[in-house]
């Protein structure tokens, strides 16, 4: 079983998994590039999938969610359906992305990782404006070591997460993630990218 850092080291092949997902490859007809790497016995890792459940009683959307997708057409067991697709497309492992509509409730993510600990790793999402976010992140990683990343989510229409990289809440949560050895994901608008380049050298992990 790969530890967090070991899993991260093989992320260089993740683009191949994304390619397979985008192309909707069918079994027996692999893309030539994907087939080339599979012949070399390199692991193919997908890194961009969200998993939603139609069971809103068990996995409700967060009150602060910026959108609520229609999950009525999702399979009853979305994880089983996802794992079947990975098998069909020759993808070995995956990093599933915690969907924004669930906010900082990681119940569905935790259940997925518990069911597939050898093939899946997961990301996390918290609200930097929540003063307890760093402690919540630490508690989540302690509970589930297969969480390998946390995401800063603030592009157009989702500005309620953060206003600036200089925010004390952003810095505290970022530092906690670095201290835990997590990958930092940025899902942000261009304005914040420019602001990030102007951050001073004391920014955690910079």
N, C-alpha and C positions, 0 to 999 in steps of 0.2 A: 504494500500500500504506500503510495507516495505521500510524503509529508508536505506541508505547505510550501516550503522552499523548493523541494524537488519537483512539485507540480508546476511551479512558476518557471523553472528552468526549461521545461519543454513547451512553453507557450509560444516559442518561435514558429511552431507549426500551426498555430491557431488559425492563421489566414486561410489555410487549406480547408479547415473545417467550415469556415464561413463561406468559402467558395462553394463547397458541396451543398451547404444549406441554400444559398442563393440560386444555384443552378437546379435544385431539386433533382439530383441525380438518381437514376434508378439502378437497382441491383443488376450487376452484369454489364453496366455501361458507364464505368467511372470516367471522370474527366482525365485526360492524359497526364496532367501535372499531378493530380491526386493519385492516380495509378502509379506514377513513377515513385512517389514517396512511399506508397504502400508496399511496393516491391522491395524498397530499401528497408522495410520493417521499421520505419519511423512512426511514432504515434501521431495520430491526427486528432487535434483538439478543437472543438467548437467553443466559441466564447461569447456568443451574442443572443442566446435564446432566453425569452421570458416564459414562465409557466404560469398560467392562470387556471383557477378551478371554478367550475360552475356551482360549487357548494358554498354559497355566500353565508350560510349560517356558520359553517366551520371556519371559513376563510373570508371574513367580511372586509370590505374596502375601508380604508382609514378615513376618519372624519376630515382630515386635512388633504385628502387626495385631490390633485388638480384635475383629474379626469377619472371616469369610471367606464371601462370598456364593457361591451356586451359579451358576456361569457356564456350566454345561453346555448351557443353552438359548440362550446368546448366539450371534449370527451369527458365522460364520467371519471375516468382515471387519466388525467392529462400527463402524468409522469410516465405511465406505461406506454402511452401513445408516443411520447417523445423518445423514450428509449428504443422503441421499435424503429423509429425513423433513423436514429443513430446507427442501429444495426444494418438497416437497409442501405445506408449511404457509406458504410465502412468507416464510421467515425468512432474512435476508441474511447475518448473521454470528453467531458464538456465542463465548462464553467457556466452555470446558469445565473442569469442576472435577476436580482431581486426587483420586481416590478414596482414602480412608483405608486400605483394606486393602493398598495398595501401599507404605505408609509413606513413607520419603523416597527411594524408588526411582522416578524419574520417566521410566523407559524408555518406557512406553506413551504418556505425555503428549508426550514429545519426538518420537516417531514420528508421532503425530497432527498435531502442529504442523508438522513437516517436510513432510507430505503436503498440508496445506491452509494454507499460510502467509497467504494473502490473506483467508480467511474465518474463521480461528480464532485465538483467543488462549487462554492457559491460566493456571491457578493452580498454586501449589506448596504443599508441606506438609513441615515439618521438625519434629524433636523438640527443643524448647527446652532439655531436660535434656542434650542432646548439646553439649558445648563447641565442637565443630567446626561446628555448624549455621549460624552466620552466614557462615562461609567457604564452606560448601556452597551456601548460597543465592546468594552472589555469583558463584560459579563456574557455577551453573545459568543465571543470568540472562545471564552473559557468553556462555555456549554457545548459549542460545536467548533472544534479546531479545523473543520473543513471549510470554514469561512476564510477566504484568502484575500478579500478586498473590501474596501468601503468606497462609496461613490458620493461625490459632491454634485448635486443635481440642481441646476439653476439656469435653464435656458429660457427662451421666450415663453411667457405664460406661467412660469414656475418660479418667479422671483421671491416667493415667500420663503424659500430655503435659505438664501443668504443675499446680502447686499454687496459685500466686498470681501476679498481675500484678507483684508486687514481686520475684519470682524474678530473679536476675541473668541467667539464661539467656533468660528471656522478654524482658527489657530489651535484651539484646545483639542478639537476633534481630530484635526490633521496630525497633531503631535501624538495623540493617543494611537492613531493608526500606525504611524511610523514606529513608535515604541513596541507595538505588537507585531511588527514585521509584515504589515499588510501592504498590498498594492493600492495605490491611490488612483481612482478613476475620476475623470473630470467630464461631466456631461453639462456643458455650460455654453452660454452665448458668447459671441465674439468680443463684446464689450468687456466681459470679465477676463477673457484671455489676455487682452491688452493690459488690464489692471494687474493681472498676475505677473506680467513681465516687469512691472514697475515696483513689485514688492521688494522690501529690503532683504538683506542677506540673513536676517535673523529668523526668516520664515521657516518653520519646522520642516526638516527634510530637504531643504533647498541647497 
